[in-house]
Amino acid sequence: MLLLPLLEIKLFPDLAGIGLWFVSFFAINPLIVISLSFMAGTDVKKLWWIPITVSAVFPLLFGVAICDFVWDLYFYSAIYLFLGIVTMLITHFVKNAVSKKAK
């Protein structure tokens, strides 16, 4: 979440870079959050902190990449937190249901 915005800024300093930011906000970052939360759902007792950390760190890392602090990014963080928690819980409950059914 730090590397991608930095690459977008350095390689595409014009409007194409801003377009890539939108792709990051709406496609790439949610996929990262969902993937990490899916892994966290496999062991919630140890990995419960992953969705919270990812959503808390995102605005800070993006702010470092653009050398500015943007309060609006916390709106995206809230969405990422919701996606992460829902994905983690669904994964956890599906894993438990499958293991109970197997027994």
Summary of the structure (lengths in Angstrom):
residues: 103
radius of gyration: 16.0
end to end distance: 40.1
largest distance: 57.4
contacts: 299
relative contact order: 0.16
helix: 85%
strand: 0%
